Amino acid sequence: MDKSALLKPRAETPSGMPEADVDVPGVGTVRVRGLSRWELITAQKLEGKTLEQERFILSKAMLDPQMGEDDIAAWQKVSGPMEINAVAEKVNELSGIGKGAAKSGVPGDGNQPGA
């Protein structure tokens, strides 16, 4: 097998990840993408550092407009409490995690009800 097949993006989008638009009420529409496995694992290392984790995730996921971590920090300071949440929830959904995401199919540890 040629390793290039493993390294090739799997989606039809330029980022190789699923993309979607999210309406930010009173502001406009932004375009975001799902995160790669590397980005998800890197974000997990920021667990407990909510602001930093959010800045990392959104700086990777924002396609239009593109925003760096400093831009996200400035947005955090001026946004309403649920404004960024709507965008972050869509990123989670596109990444296959969080509420509404399809189950991964990875078996649990046997401690789940019915296991």
C-alpha positions in Angstrom: 0.0 0.0 0.0 1.2 3.5 -0.8 1.2 5.7 2.3 -0.1 8.6 0.3 -3.6 7.0 0.5 -3.5 7.2 4.3 -2.3 10.8 4.2 -4.8 12.1 1.6 -7.7 14.2 2.9 -10.9 12.1 3.0 -13.5 14.8 2.3 -14.3 16.9 -0.8 -13.7 20.2 1.0 -10.4 22.1 0.8 -9.7 21.4 4.5 -10.4 17.7 4.2 -12.9 18.0 7.0 -16.7 18.5 7.0 -17.8 22.1 6.9 -20.9 24.1 7.7 -22.2 27.6 8.1 -23.3 28.9 11.6 -25.5 31.9 12.1 -24.3 34.3 14.8 -27.5 36.2 15.6 -27.1 40.0 15.0 -23.6 39.5 13.6 -23.7 37.3 10.5 -22.8 33.8 9.3 -19.4 32.1 9.9 -18.1 29.0 8.2 -16.4 26.3 10.3 -14.9 22.9 9.8 -14.5 19.8 11.9 -11.2 19.1 13.7 -8.7 16.6 12.7 -7.7 13.8 15.1 -4.4 15.6 15.9 -6.3 18.9 16.7 -8.8 17.0 19.0 -6.0 15.3 20.9 -4.1 18.6 21.2 -7.3 20.3 22.5 -7.8 17.6 25.1 -4.4 18.5 26.6 -5.9 21.9 27.4 -8.7 20.2 29.5 -9.4 22.4 32.5 -8.2 25.6 30.7 -11.5 26.4 29.1 -10.6 29.8 27.5 -7.4 28.5 26.1 -9.0 25.3 24.8 -11.8 27.2 23.1 -9.2 29.6 21.5 -7.2 26.7 20.1 -10.3 24.8 18.8 -11.9 27.8 17.2 -8.7 29.2 15.7 -8.3 25.9 13.9 -12.0 25.5 12.9 -12.8 29.0 11.7 -12.7 29.2 7.9 -14.6 32.4 7.2 -13.5 34.6 8.7 -10.2 33.0 9.6 -9.2 33.9 13.1 -6.1 33.3 15.2 -6.1 32.6 18.9 -5.7 36.4 19.7 -8.8 37.1 17.5 -10.8 34.4 19.4 -9.7 35.9 22.7 -11.0 39.3 21.6 -14.3 37.7 20.5 -14.6 35.9 23.9 -14.3 39.3 25.6 -17.2 40.9 23.6 -19.5 38.0 22.9 -22.7 37.1 24.7 -22.6 34.0 26.9 -24.1 31.7 24.2 -22.8 33.3 21.0 -19.5 31.3 20.9 -21.3 28.2 22.2 -23.4 27.8 19.1 -20.3 27.9 16.9 -18.3 25.5 19.2 -21.3 23.1 19.2 -21.3 23.0 15.4 -17.5 22.4 15.4 -18.0 19.5 17.9 -20.8 18.0 15.7 -18.7 18.2 12.6 -15.8 16.6 14.5 -18.0 13.7 15.6 -18.0 14.6 19.3 -20.4 16.3 21.7 -24.2 16.5 21.8 -25.9 15.2 18.7 -22.7 13.5 17.3 -23.0 10.0 16.1 -21.6 7.4 18.5 -18.1 6.3 17.6 -18.7 2.6 17.6 -15.7 2.2 19.9 -16.6 -0.4 22.6 -16.8 0.8 26.1 -15.0 -0.6 29.2 -17.9 -3.0 30.0 -19.2 -0.8 32.8 -22.1 0.7 30.8 -25.6 -0.4 31.5 -26.5 -3.4 29.4 -22.9 -4.3 28.8 
